[in-house]
Amino acid sequence: MSNDQYYGGQQYDPYANGQQNPADVTQTWEGQTWDTQYQPAVSYDQIQAAQAAQAQPQPQAPVGHGSQADAYPQPYEQQYASHGGSAAYYAEPVAEPVAEPAAAPAAPPAPAADAGPAYSSPTTSGNTRVTDAQRARAEGRSPIIDPGMQPAALTALLGLLLAGGASLGSYGLLLPLVLLQGLTAAGWFRLNGMWPARQGIALAFLGGLVADAALLAAGREHAAAAILGTLGVWVLLCLVLQLRSHADPDERMYGLMATIASAALTVVATGHLGAAPDAVVVGGIAVAAAVFARALPLPGPVSLVAALLASAGAGIAAGGFTGLGTSGALLGLGAGVCALVGLRAAAYDYPSRFVHMTAGVALPLTAAAPAVYLLGRALA
């Protein structure tokens, strides 16, 4: 029996007549990419071209064809000897070179050492929205953007309203104080990138209103107890409400810290209502002068020194109209330092215009409330 008769009648191979088994076609791609899910698309015509390249007739297809070898698990000597042939013929089979599949898309040439990193096609599965902060960070711009002259003018106006309301009495101070607390609650959440956060803003603002009511009911002499008591209750309330949230643990913790901080700042702003009226007048005017001087187009250190000098000078001037006298300079300087800290916080991490018009307006006055309360009690 000849070799052709044996291989022609023993087993039938549907892929021995030139057709390539699709399982044997291995498609590989090589390239530099940052997206591990991205692979270049290979068309059906390229796969057919790879199969056509394998369709050339081979004189010893069963022996040399790499994919046919798996179809005959027995050694060649045993297969041929079982049919009366000579095993010596297959002692050293000659392996034919297997044709390579059709060339996949060629890998890009390696970039030069000084050419920088190479990038492949971008992915389309991610979030394509880029925020202003991300764009500014990618462009290498500074994350500190000062609010500017318009928010400084609004801060000065609100500070003068606080000073004028304090001269009228506690209830005259209440209206500008409530406006300050609302701007503080909304601006802090937006400064932390959390918007819309209506529940958190409402909770923080409600804490400020409760602190105002408690202070008016208890009297100015019990202002510290009213403020600290409200703050403790509101921290516990924020914690309980966040525990009921179904968000992810990281997001829940981030929301908890933002809510507690916003509520704390809003409640602390009540210190203007608990301070002596003369101290509120001096502090409001000093903050107005400090933020206005800081917004002037001056170099950084010069602007800082000018703002502190302006706050101290405004404190002296306002102290002359009140009973503080020259000690108003110390109160004005302390209020100016706290105001610059609040202004710096409102300028951090690429803030938007909404942040400048809320947190940029309110935080200087809110941060100055503890200094106005404490220094006012010490100096009045």
PLY file of the C-alpha trace (Angstrom):
ply
format ascii 1.0
element vertex 380
property float x
property float y
property float z
element edge 379
property int vertex1
property int vertex2
end_header
0.00 0.00 0.00
1.44 3.36 -1.01
1.67 6.38 1.16
-0.91 8.24 -0.94
-3.38 5.37 -0.61
-2.90 5.24 3.13
-3.41 8.91 3.68
-6.16 9.11 1.09
-8.29 6.28 2.51
-7.46 6.13 6.18
-8.65 9.50 7.42
-10.32 12.46 5.87
-8.98 15.89 6.70
-11.31 18.71 5.60
-8.47 21.20 5.76
-5.87 19.13 3.81
-6.81 20.52 0.39
-5.46 23.99 0.98
-7.99 25.41 3.42
-6.63 26.73 6.65
-8.21 25.70 9.91
-9.52 28.94 11.50
-8.38 27.67 14.90
-4.77 27.74 13.63
-4.86 31.37 12.64
-3.38 33.32 15.50
-3.91 37.03 15.27
-1.46 39.09 17.24
-0.91 42.80 17.46
2.05 44.66 18.79
2.04 48.32 19.59
2.35 50.90 22.34
-0.89 51.89 23.94
-2.15 53.20 27.25
-5.48 51.36 26.85
-5.23 47.64 27.56
-8.71 47.07 26.11
-7.89 48.60 22.74
-6.84 46.35 19.82
-6.66 47.40 16.16
-9.52 46.01 14.07
-8.68 43.28 11.49
-11.05 43.01 8.57
-12.52 39.83 7.18
-10.56 40.32 3.93
-7.28 40.17 5.84
-8.29 36.87 7.43
-9.22 35.48 3.99
-5.84 36.61 2.66
-4.12 34.74 5.49
-6.08 31.59 4.61
-5.29 31.97 0.93
-1.59 32.16 1.72
-1.89 28.73 3.34
-3.73 27.22 0.35
-0.62 26.30 -1.66
-0.36 22.52 -2.42
2.17 20.72 -0.26
3.89 17.45 -1.32
3.83 16.07 2.20
0.92 17.89 3.77
0.34 15.44 6.65
3.99 15.46 7.61
5.03 19.04 7.22
1.80 20.81 8.06
2.12 21.99 11.59
-1.60 21.91 12.34
-2.02 18.39 10.85
0.45 16.87 13.27
-2.05 17.08 16.10
-4.50 14.92 14.10
-2.09 11.90 14.33
-1.20 11.48 17.98
0.63 8.14 17.36
4.30 8.18 16.33
4.97 7.97 12.63
6.80 4.64 12.98
3.79 2.95 14.63
1.30 4.41 12.15
3.12 3.28 9.05
4.28 -0.07 10.47
0.68 -0.98 11.29
-0.04 -0.87 7.57
2.99 -2.84 6.49
5.19 0.07 5.58
8.73 0.80 6.55
9.27 2.82 9.67
12.61 4.05 8.42
10.88 6.26 5.94
9.46 8.32 8.76
12.46 8.16 11.02
13.41 11.72 10.19
10.42 13.58 8.85
11.17 16.78 7.04
9.13 19.64 8.41
7.94 22.13 5.89
8.07 25.78 6.77
4.66 26.93 7.83
3.48 29.97 5.99
3.00 32.93 8.25
-0.47 34.46 8.50
-1.16 37.61 6.60
0.62 40.52 8.09
-1.43 42.27 10.71
-1.23 46.06 10.92
2.45 46.84 11.16
3.70 47.96 14.53
4.83 51.59 14.57
8.57 52.11 14.57
10.17 52.57 17.93
10.44 56.29 18.76
13.77 57.87 19.31
15.05 58.30 22.82
14.49 62.05 22.72
11.20 61.97 20.84
9.06 61.58 23.97
6.46 58.91 24.67
4.43 57.42 21.84
0.67 57.13 22.12
-1.84 54.95 20.34
-5.44 55.66 19.44
-7.39 57.06 22.38
-10.02 55.05 24.13
-13.67 55.93 23.74
-14.95 53.97 26.74
-14.06 56.53 29.42
-15.64 59.76 30.52
-14.87 62.36 27.87
-16.00 65.34 29.97
-13.09 67.42 31.18
-13.75 69.94 33.91
-12.17 73.38 34.02
-10.02 72.32 36.96
-8.73 69.24 35.09
-7.97 71.30 32.00
-6.14 73.93 34.04
-4.19 71.23 35.88
-3.21 69.58 32.58
-2.04 72.93 31.24
0.10 73.47 34.30
-1.69 76.55 35.54
-1.66 77.54 39.21
-4.49 76.07 41.31
-4.79 79.37 43.21
-7.12 81.85 41.49
-8.00 84.89 43.56
-11.64 85.99 43.42
-10.84 89.44 42.10
-12.32 92.90 42.51
-16.02 92.16 42.05
-16.28 89.58 44.89
-14.09 91.86 47.02
-16.52 94.72 46.46
-19.44 92.48 47.49
-17.52 91.37 50.58
-16.85 94.98 51.50
-20.53 95.81 51.01
-21.62 92.89 53.18
-19.07 93.88 55.84
-20.43 97.40 55.91
-23.97 96.00 56.19
-22.86 93.95 59.20
-21.27 97.03 60.77
-24.37 99.12 60.14
-26.69 96.39 61.42
-24.64 95.95 64.59
-25.00 99.65 65.34
-28.80 99.20 65.16
-28.92 96.23 67.51
-29.12 92.45 67.39
-32.15 92.27 65.15
-30.69 94.83 62.77
-27.64 92.57 62.44
-29.75 89.48 61.83
-30.65 90.08 58.17
-27.09 90.54 56.78
-25.93 87.69 59.02
-28.50 85.28 57.53
-27.35 86.31 54.05
-23.75 85.64 55.07
-24.65 82.19 56.39
-26.52 81.26 53.20
-23.55 82.24 51.02
-21.21 80.29 53.29
-23.25 77.09 53.15
-23.66 77.15 49.37
-20.12 78.29 48.60
-18.36 75.68 50.72
-20.11 72.77 49.01
-19.35 74.16 45.57
-15.76 74.83 46.58
-15.42 71.13 47.37
-16.81 70.14 43.97
-20.13 68.89 45.35
-23.02 70.33 43.36
-25.94 70.11 43.42
-26.01 69.31 47.14
-29.34 70.79 48.16
-29.77 68.60 51.24
-26.31 69.38 52.59
-26.67 73.10 51.91
-30.09 73.18 53.54
-28.80 71.26 56.56
-25.82 73.60 57.05
-27.94 76.70 56.57
-30.53 75.38 59.03
-27.75 74.90 61.58
-26.84 78.57 61.27
-30.46 79.62 61.75
-30.80 77.41 64.82
-27.62 78.92 66.29
-28.99 82.43 65.68
-32.28 81.57 67.37
-30.53 79.92 70.33
-28.26 82.92 70.81
-31.13 85.39 70.66
-33.06 83.29 73.17
-30.12 82.81 75.55
-28.69 86.30 75.27
-25.30 87.62 74.21
-23.71 86.64 77.52
-24.38 82.96 76.72
-23.25 83.18 73.10
-20.46 80.60 73.45
-22.78 77.99 74.94
-25.40 78.58 72.24
-22.85 78.32 69.41
-21.00 75.28 70.75
-24.20 73.50 71.72
-25.70 73.97 68.26
-22.45 72.89 66.65
-22.32 69.67 68.67
-25.92 68.78 67.86
-25.43 69.50 64.16
-22.28 67.38 63.90
-24.20 64.46 65.39
-27.13 65.10 63.05
-24.83 65.18 60.01
-23.26 61.91 61.10
-26.64 60.19 61.50
-27.88 61.40 58.11
-24.72 60.28 56.33
-24.96 56.82 57.90
-28.34 56.44 56.21
-26.81 57.14 52.81
-26.46 54.31 50.29
-23.45 55.80 48.53
-20.00 54.24 48.37
-17.94 54.41 51.58
-15.41 56.86 50.12
-18.10 59.13 48.74
-20.03 58.92 51.99
-16.99 59.96 54.01
-16.26 62.82 51.61
-19.84 64.04 51.87
-19.75 63.75 55.66
-16.64 65.90 55.99
-17.98 68.52 53.58
-21.32 68.68 55.40
-19.73 68.96 58.83
-17.30 71.65 57.66
-20.05 73.66 55.97
-22.32 73.41 59.02
-19.44 74.37 61.34
-18.57 77.46 59.31
-22.21 78.52 59.11
-22.68 78.14 62.84
-19.38 79.91 63.59
-20.60 82.91 61.60
-23.12 83.43 64.42
-20.18 84.80 66.41
-20.90 88.19 64.84
-24.27 88.13 66.57
-22.71 87.19 69.91
-19.90 89.75 69.80
-20.08 93.24 71.20
-21.66 95.71 68.75
-18.55 97.93 68.68
-16.38 94.91 67.85
-18.67 93.94 64.97
-18.48 97.49 63.57
-14.67 97.51 63.72
-14.37 93.95 62.36
-16.72 94.52 59.44
-14.92 97.67 58.33
-11.49 96.04 58.77
-12.47 93.01 56.66
-13.86 95.30 53.95
-10.59 97.22 53.80
-8.45 94.06 53.81
-10.20 92.28 50.94
-10.37 95.44 48.86
-6.63 96.06 49.27
-5.90 92.41 48.50
-7.80 92.67 45.20
-5.65 95.54 43.94
-3.24 94.65 41.09
-0.10 94.54 43.24
2.66 91.93 43.59
1.89 89.09 45.98
3.94 90.08 49.07
3.17 93.76 48.57
-0.55 93.01 48.29
-0.45 90.94 51.49
1.30 93.66 53.48
-1.03 96.30 52.07
-4.08 94.27 53.10
-2.83 93.87 56.67
-1.96 97.55 56.96
-5.35 98.49 55.54
-7.17 96.31 58.06
-5.18 97.77 60.97
-5.74 101.32 59.74
-9.45 100.68 59.27
-9.56 99.27 62.81
-8.01 102.44 64.20
-10.40 104.62 62.22
-13.46 102.61 63.23
-12.27 102.43 66.83
-12.32 106.21 66.99
-16.05 106.22 66.29
-16.70 103.53 68.91
-15.55 102.92 72.43
-12.54 100.79 71.43
-10.21 103.66 70.54
-6.71 102.68 69.47
-7.25 99.09 70.55
-9.37 98.78 67.45
-6.10 98.41 65.50
-5.44 95.05 67.14
-8.99 93.87 66.52
-8.86 95.11 62.94
-5.53 93.37 62.35
-6.84 90.07 63.77
-9.98 90.28 61.66
-7.86 91.11 58.60
-5.61 88.07 59.11
-8.62 85.75 59.41
-10.21 87.38 56.37
-7.12 86.71 54.26
-7.16 83.06 55.37
-10.78 82.72 54.27
-10.01 84.49 50.99
-7.14 82.09 50.36
-9.41 79.10 50.99
-11.93 80.42 48.46
-9.16 80.78 45.85
-7.83 77.23 46.07
-8.07 74.42 43.47
-9.24 76.24 40.32
-12.49 77.69 41.72
-15.28 78.69 39.38
-17.03 82.03 39.17
-19.87 80.64 41.27
-17.37 79.83 44.02
-15.94 83.33 43.83
-19.39 84.89 44.10
-20.40 82.76 47.10
-17.43 81.41 49.07
-15.20 84.24 47.85
-17.66 86.76 49.25
-18.62 85.00 52.48
-15.54 83.18 53.75
-13.50 86.31 54.67
-16.30 87.52 56.94
-17.10 84.05 58.26
-13.47 83.33 59.12
-13.22 86.68 60.91
-16.16 85.90 63.22
-14.10 84.10 65.93
-11.55 86.93 66.02
-14.29 89.54 66.26
-15.98 87.64 69.10
-12.88 86.79 71.13
-10.96 90.05 70.66
-14.14 92.02 71.15
-14.75 90.42 74.54
-11.11 90.94 75.51
-10.85 94.57 74.42
-14.34 95.96 74.94
0 1
1 2
2 3
3 4
4 5
5 6
6 7
7 8
8 9
9 10
10 11
11 12
12 13
13 14
14 15
15 16
16 17
17 18
18 19
19 20
20 21
21 22
22 23
23 24
24 25
25 26
26 27
27 28
28 29
29 30
30 31
31 32
32 33
33 34
34 35
35 36
36 37
37 38
38 39
39 40
40 41
41 42
42 43
43 44
44 45
45 46
46 47
47 48
48 49
49 50
50 51
51 52
52 53
53 54
54 55
55 56
56 57
57 58
58 59
59 60
60 61
61 62
62 63
63 64
64 65
65 66
66 67
67 68
68 69
69 70
70 71
71 72
72 73
73 74
74 75
75 76
76 77
77 78
78 79
79 80
80 81
81 82
82 83
83 84
84 85
85 86
86 87
87 88
88 89
89 90
90 91
91 92
92 93
93 94
94 95
95 96
96 97
97 98
98 99
99 100
100 101
101 102
102 103
103 104
104 105
105 106
106 107
107 108
108 109
109 110
110 111
111 112
112 113
113 114
114 115
115 116
116 117
117 118
118 119
119 120
120 121
121 122
122 123
123 124
124 125
125 126
126 127
127 128
128 129
129 130
130 131
131 132
132 133
133 134
134 135
135 136
136 137
137 138
138 139
139 140
140 141
141 142
142 143
143 144
144 145
145 146
146 147
147 148
148 149
149 150
150 151
151 152
152 153
153 154
154 155
155 156
156 157
157 158
158 159
159 160
160 161
161 162
162 163
163 164
164 165
165 166
166 167
167 168
168 169
169 170
170 171
171 172
172 173
173 174
174 175
175 176
176 177
177 178
178 179
179 180
180 181
181 182
182 183
183 184
184 185
185 186
186 187
187 188
188 189
189 190
190 191
191 192
192 193
193 194
194 195
195 196
196 197
197 198
198 199
199 200
200 201
201 202
202 203
203 204
204 205
205 206
206 207
207 208
208 209
209 210
210 211
211 212
212 213
213 214
214 215
215 216
216 217
217 218
218 219
219 220
220 221
221 222
222 223
223 224
224 225
225 226
226 227
227 228
228 229
229 230
230 231
231 232
232 233
233 234
234 235
235 236
236 237
237 238
238 239
239 240
240 241
241 242
242 243
243 244
244 245
245 246
246 247
247 248
248 249
249 250
250 251
251 252
252 253
253 254
254 255
255 256
256 257
257 258
258 259
259 260
260 261
261 262
262 263
263 264
264 265
265 266
266 267
267 268
268 269
269 270
270 271
271 272
272 273
273 274
274 275
275 276
276 277
277 278
278 279
279 280
280 281
281 282
282 283
283 284
284 285
285 286
286 287
287 288
288 289
289 290
290 291
291 292
292 293
293 294
294 295
295 296
296 297
297 298
298 299
299 300
300 301
301 302
302 303
303 304
304 305
305 306
306 307
307 308
308 309
309 310
310 311
311 312
312 313
313 314
314 315
315 316
316 317
317 318
318 319
319 320
320 321
321 322
322 323
323 324
324 325
325 326
326 327
327 328
328 329
329 330
330 331
331 332
332 333
333 334
334 335
335 336
336 337
337 338
338 339
339 340
340 341
341 342
342 343
343 344
344 345
345 346
346 347
347 348
348 349
349 350
350 351
351 352
352 353
353 354
354 355
355 356
356 357
357 358
358 359
359 360
360 361
361 362
362 363
363 364
364 365
365 366
366 367
367 368
368 369
369 370
370 371
371 372
372 373
373 374
374 375
375 376
376 377
377 378
378 379
